[in-house]
Amino acid sequence: MEREEERGQEQIWDADAARRYDTPGTGMFAPEVLDPAVDRLARLAGDGRALEFAIGTGRVAVPLAGRGVPVTGIELSGPMIEQLRTKADDTTIPVIVGDMATTAAPGEYSLVYLVYNTISNLLTQDEQVECFRNAARHLRPGGRFVVELWVPELRRLPPGQAGVVCRSEPGYLLVDTYDVLRQHVVSHHFGFDGTREAELFRSPHRYIWPAELDLMARLAGLELESRHADWTGTAFTAESPSHVSVYRLPTTA
């Protein structure tokens, strides 16, 4: 049987995943989740252009472009781009088809951003380092690369067990299974209703500790400028489940 982490990202983010991805007004699309991210990114972009790695269906890019920020995207999944095109045409938000570790977009940007844990979709350390280098190549001097990422929750793993229930709510269950040797985790998203059937979507990730992320940035010539627990600027602590990290390309070599 094929392991989930061996499937290509194009297969994982297929037409069915794209169709189910958008949940307007709820989940990651809820105003209390989305608005602070767009506010912060708009401030960081300033009067410059923004490039989103793994732009997906435009959850962040569409409202950010609505703020007057010119946004370009890079996206590997054709179905996700098709879903984006129901909201914005290629003049409003141009998208280059390709992966976020190697694909180049034309021009120079004041902001490159990668949100909602997406860097962990790259399943090797080498690919993740190349993603930082790709961001640095697109930035103008003084530009910023923003990464939103969860903190690995290994302290929640029961001794001797490989899995943990992360979320349990009506109609939804999230179970993560870990391979701590390779820093891999597979997220199992179960959706169910009153029937005996359940729907399962699985996504593989390579988790990254904050200190490792900072070293990747240094290898790409970037410097950590700030780290907060969320988009509103809450202090990052040892108990924070996620972080928003801002890296800056120095203005001089």
N, C-alpha and C positions, 0 to 999 in steps of 0.2 A: 504493500500500500504506500502511495506517495505521501511523504511527510509534508505538512503544511508549509514549512519553511523552504522546501525545495521548489515550490511553485513560483513562477515568475509573478512580479507585481502586476503585469498586464492581465494575467489570469485571475488574480485576486480581485482587482478593481475592474471587474467586467461590467456588462450592461446591467445586470441585476443589482450589483452593488451600487452602481451610479444611480439607478432608479430609486433605491431605498435610502441613499445618503442624506438627501435634504429632508430636514424635519422643521419646517418654518415655525418660528416662535417657541420651539422647545429644544431641550438638549443643548447641543453646541450652538444652535441657532437662536437660543433664548436671548432676549435683549440684554439681560444682566451678564451674560457670558460674552456676547459678541461686541456690544457697544464699547466696553472699556478697551478691548483689543484694537478696534478701529481707531478710537480716540488716540491711543498711545502711538500707533503706527503713523497716523497722520502727523502728529507732532514730530516724530523722528524723521519723517520724510522731508518735512519743511517745504521748501519750494522746489525740491528735486523730484526725480522719478523713482518709482519703487518696482522691484522685481520680486515676485513670489515664486519660490521653489515649490513644486507640487501644488499647483493652484487649485486642482480639483474642480469642483462645481462652482467655484467663485464665492464661497461662503464669506470670506474676508475681502476678496478683491473687489467684488461688486459694490459694497457700501464704501470701501476706501476710495474707489474711483468716483463714487457719488460725492465725496468730499472735495473733489477737484484734484486728487493726486493721480498723475498718469501712472497706470499700472500695466506691467507686462508679466506674463506667466510662463513657466515651464511646467509641462505635465506629460507623463508617460502614457496615461490611459486615454484612449480615444473616446470611450463612452463617458468618462467624466468631462471631457472637453465638450462633447455633444450636449450634456446637461447644462454646462456653463453657457453654451450658445443660446439656450432658451431665455437667458437673462441679459446677455450683453453680446454684441457682435464683435467681429475681429478688428474693427476700427476702434471701438471703445476700449477693449481689453485684448490686445494681441497675445497669442499663445504660441510658443515654440514646442513642438512635440519632441520629447526626449527625457532622459533621466536627469535628476538634479545634481548628480555628481560630476557629469562631464559635459552636458549640453550648454552651449553658449547662446546668449541673447544679444542682440545688437545694442550698442551704445554703452553708456556709463550711468551708474545709479547712485543716488545718495542713500538708498535703503534696499537691502535684500532681507527677506524674512521667510521663516519656515516655522509654521505654527502647528499646534495640537499634536505634538509628539511625532511628527512625520519623519524627522531625521532617523528615528529608530526603524523605519521601514527599510533602510539600508542595512543589510544583515552581516556586514563585515566591518571591522575597524578601518581597513584600508579605504573602503567606499565612503565611510563617514568622514575620514580625513580629507578625501578628495572633494567632498561636498563643501567643506570649509574653504578649501583652496579655490573651488569654483566660485563661491560667494566673493572671496577676496578679489578675484580677477574682474568681477563686474563692478566693484565699488570704486567711486572716485575717492581721492585722498580725503580723509575725515569722515567717510561714509561708514554706515553701521550695518552689521549683520545681527538679526534678532532670531533667537531660537526659543521656542516654548516647548518644554519637555517635562515629563514626569520623573520623579525620583524613584529609583528601584525600591520596591517594598519587600525586600528580602526578610526584614524583621518579622513580617507577618507569616512567613512560611513555617508551618509546624515542623519540628525536628523530624528528619527522615522522610518528609513528604515533598512532592514536587509541585503541588498545586494549592491555590488559595482562592476563595470566593471574594471577589473585589467589590461587587455590587449585587444587591438582591432587592428588587422592588416589584410591584405588581406588573406582570407581563414581561419582565426582563431579568436575566441573570448573567453576570459576567464572571467567568472563571479564568484565571491565568495559570498556566503551567510553565515551569522554569527548567532550563538547562543551565545551571550556574557555571559549568565548566566553559561554555561558549558564550556566556552572557546573552542567551536567547530566551525569549518568552513568547508563548503563543496565547493570544487572547481569544477566548471562546465566548461569543456573544449569542445567548439563547433568547429568542423571542417566542412567546407562547400566549395563548388565549384560553378560552374555556374548553377547547377540544383536547384530544389526547395527543395531538401533533405539536411539534415545536420546530422552529426554524433556527438554523445554526449558521453563523458567519464567523470564520476564523481568520485572524491576521497574525503573521509572525513579525517579531521585532528583535532587534539587538539593543538591549538597554545600556545606557551610558551614565556613569556617575558624573556629577558636576565637575569634579577635579579632572577627570579624563576629558570632558568636553573642553575645559579651559586649555588643556595641553594641545588638543586638536587645533584650537584657535591659534595658539602660539606657533604651531608648525606652519600655519597658513599666513603668518605675519600679522595676526589680529591681536588686539588687547581687550581684556575684559573691562568694560566700562561700568556696568551695573548688573546686579542680580536681585530680583524681587520674587516674592512668592506668587504674585499674580500680576495682571495688567494694571491694577490700580495703584501699585507701589507698596503693597504690604511687605513688611520686612521678611526676608528669607531666613528661616531657622532650621535647626536639626529636625524639626517635626513637620516641616513643609512637605506636602505630597508632590509639589511640582514647582517649576520656576520659569521665569521669563528672564533670559540672559541676553544682554546687549554687548556686542563686541564691536570695536572700532578699528578702522584702518588708519594708522598714523598718517599725519599730513606730510611727514618727512621720513626718509629711510633711516 
